[in-house]
C-alpha cells in the first residue's frame, strides 16, 4: 500500500465515514443470511473467504515474511478463537434471539471492555475519567438490555441475544489485546489473516459437530448479502480502515467507530423493518458518550 499522508482531510473523513457505514450494515446482512443457514456456518464461510484473500495479499506483499514463527502460533490460534468463534460466531448466534439494532448499539460498548481488560491484563491503569466513562457506557448497556423497562430490570429478565452480544464484545477485546504482542513482529494484515484462518478451522470443527455436510442453501438475494459480509464489511472495510488510521492516526480515526450504531440503526429500520424505541437512543447516547470519555486523549 502506498504511503498515505494527511493532506486531504475531507477525503479521510469521507473514507472513514464510508468504513463505518460498511460495518454498520454487517448485522443487517447477517440477519438476512441467518434466515437460511446457521450462525456457525455463516462465520466459518465468511472467515474462510476473508482470511484466504488476506493471506494471498500478505504473501504477495511480504513474501516469506508472512509465515508466522512457531512461538507465535499459539497466540494466533487464541486470537482466532476470540475474534472468529467468540466475536463473530457468538454475535451471529445472538442475532437469532435479538435485533440488529440491539447488536450494533451493544457492540459500541466494546472499547470500554477493552480498556478494563487492558487495565487488568496489561497493567494499563485507568484514571478516574476513564472509569467514569466505563460506568456511563455500562448504564447504556443496561438500558438497552432491559428494553427501557424497569420491571425487566428489577426481575433481571434480559434478552438472551443481548447477553451473547456482550460476550462477543469480550471476545473482540481479548483478540485486540493479544494482537498487540504478535503485531510487534507481524504486520496487521498478516496477523489478521492467520488469526482468521485458525478461527476458520475452529469454526469448521464446530460446524461438523453440528452436522454440517458441505451444502450452503442460500438463495440469490442472500448470496449477495453474504458477499457483502465477506467483501464489503470484511475486506474493503478493513483495508479502508487501515488507510484512514495510517493517515490520521488511531486516536482520531476511532471517533468514526461511533458512527457504526447510527448507520446500523438506519439500516435495521429501512431494510429489516425493526422498530426503534426511545431507549435505543438513550442507550446509544450513553454508550458512545461513555466510550468517548474513556478513550479520549
N, C-alpha and C positions, 0 to 999 in steps of 0.2 A: 504493500500500500504506500502510495506516495506521501511524503511529509505534508501534513496539513497545518496551516498557520491560521491565526485568528484575525485575518484581515477583512473578513466579511461577516460581521456579527449577525446580520439579517439572515444570511444563508444558514448559519449554525442554529439560529433559533428555529427556522423552518425545518431543518433536518431533524433536530431533536424532538420537536413537536410531532413530526410525522412518525418518529420512532415510538413515541408514547401512544399515538393513535393506533399503530400496528399492534402493540402489546395490549391496548385496551380492548381490541376485538378478539383476543385469543380465547377468553372464557366463552364468548358468544359462539365462536366457531366450534369449540369443544362441546358445548351444549347441543349443537346441531348434530355433530358426528356421533355423540353418545346415544342418540336415539337408535343407532343401528349396530354398533359394536361396543365392547366393554371398555371401561376406563384403562385397564392394563394393556389391552391390545392397542388402543389409541396411543398410549405413552410409548410402548415398545416400537411401534411403526414410526412414530414421529421422530424419535431419537435415532432410530436406525438410519433414516434418511438424512437427518440433520448432522449427525456425527460423521457419517461416511463422506459427505460433501466437505465438511471441515477438515477431515483427515487428508483428503486429496489436496485441498488448498494449502494445508500446512506442509505437506510433503513437497509440493511444488515450490513453495516459498523458502523452506528451510532445509530441504534435503534430509540427510540422516539425522540432523539435529532434532527432528520432530519425534524421534524414538525416545521414550522415557527410560530412565535408568531403573534397575531392579528395586532400588530402595524407594523410588517414587511410586511404584505400582500400588502398594497398599493404600497410600493416601488418595490416589486417583480412583481406586476401587471404592473407597469410602465416600469420596465425592460423588461418584456415580450413584451410590445408594441414596445419599441425601438429596442430590439435585434432580435425579431422574425418578427413582422409586418413590421417595417420600414427597418431594415437592410437586412433581407432576402426577404421578400415579395416585397419590392420596388426594391431591386437589381435584383431579378429574372425577374421582370417586365421590367427593363431596358435592360435585355438581349434579349427581344423581338425586341428591336429597335437598339441595338448596338452590338458590337463584344465582344467575351470573352476576347480578348487581351486588349481592352479598359477597360473592367471591372477590370481585375487583376492589371493593371497599376494604374488606378484611386483609387482603394481600398488601395493602398500603401500610399495614402495621409492621411489615417485615423488617424495615430498617431499625425500628425500636427494639425488636427482639435481637437483632444482630448486635446492637450496642450493648445490651445487657449481657449477652453471651461473651462478647469480646472482653467485657469487664471481668467476667468470671474466668474465662479460659486463657486470655492473653494478658491479664492484669492491666488492661486499659481502663483506668479509673474514670468513672463518670462524675461530673461535678453536679452541683445542686440544680443548675438549669437543665442539664440533660435528664436527670431523674424526674424533674417536673414534666418535661416533655414526654417521657415514657409513661408517666401516670396519666397525663391528659389523653394520650393515644389509647391507653388501656380502657379508659372510660368510654371512648368512642367504640371500641370493640364490644364492650358490654352492652352499649345502647343498641347496636345493630343485631347482636346475637339474641337479645331479648325481644327484638321486634318493637321496641319502644313501649313494651307492656310491663308495668310494674308487677302485675300478677305473675307473669312468666319469670321475672327476675327473682322475686322472693321464693318462688317454688323451684328455682333452678331448672326450669323446663326450657332448655335450649335446643335449637335445631342441630341434629347430628352432623349435617353437612357443614355448618359453620364451625363446629369443633374440628372437623377434618381440615378446613381451610387454615385454621390456626396451626395445626400440626404441620401442614405443608410449609407454612412460613418458617417454622423451626428448622425444617429440612434445608430450606434455602439459606438460612443464616449459617448453619453448620457448613454447608457447601462453600459459602463465601469465606468463612474464617479459615478453613483448612486449605482453601485455594491459595491463600497468601503464601504459604510455605512453598508449594510447588511452583508458583509463578515467579519465585526468585530465580529459578533455573530454566523453566519452560515458558514459552510465550503464552499469553492469554488464549489465543486461538488454539494452540496445541493442547493446552490444559483442558479447555472446554471440549475439544474433540475426543480426547482419550477418556475423560470422565463420562462423556455421553456414550461412548462405545461400551465401557464397562457397565454403565447403567442399563444400556440396551440388552446386554447379555443377562443381567439380573432380571429384567422385566420379562425376557423370553422364558426363563425358567418358571417364573410365576404364571405366565400365560399357559405354558404347557401343563402345569399343575392344575390349572382351571379347565383343561380340556381343549385348548386351542389346537386346531388341526391345520392351520395354514390358510384357511379361506378368509377373505375380507369382504363381507357382503354389503359394501357401500353402494348406494345409488349415485347417479350422476351429480346432482347438486352437492351431496355430502363428500364426494371425491374432491370437488372444488374447495369446500371448506377445509378438508384435510390438507390439501395442497397449500392453502393459506397458512395453516398451523405450522407446516414444515418450512415453507419458503418465506412467507410474509412476516409472521410474528416470530419466526425462527431465524433463518439465515440472514434475511435482509435487515431485520430489526437489530440483530446482534452486530452486523457489520456497520450499520449507520451509527449505532451507539458508540462503537469504538472510535469512529471518525470524529464524532462530537466530543468525546472525552479527550482525544488527542489534541483537539483544537482549543478547548476552553477549560479543560481540567475536570476531574471527577466531582469536585465540590459544587461548581456552578452547573454542571450537567445534571447532577442529582435532583435539582429543582424540578426538572421536567418529568421525573418519576411521579410527581404529584398530579400530573395531568391524566395519568392512566385511569384512576377511578372515574374521572369526569367523562372520558371517552367511553369507558366501559358501561357506564350508566346509560349514556345516549344510545349506544349500540344495542344494549339489552332491551330498551324500551322500543326502539324502532324495528329491530329485527326479530325479537323474541316476544314482544308484547308484554313484557314484565311491568308490573306496577311499581311506581316509586312512592314511598311513604315519607312523611316528614322526618322520620327517624333516620332514613338513609342520608339526608342532607346534614343532619346534626352529627351523625357518626362520622361522615366523611370530613366534615369541618374539624372535628376534634382530633381525628387520626392524623390528618395532613398537618394541622397546626402543631400537634404534639411532636410529630416526626421532624417537622421543620425546626422546632425549638431544640430538639435533642441532637440534631445533626448540624446545626448552624455553626459555621466557623471551623 
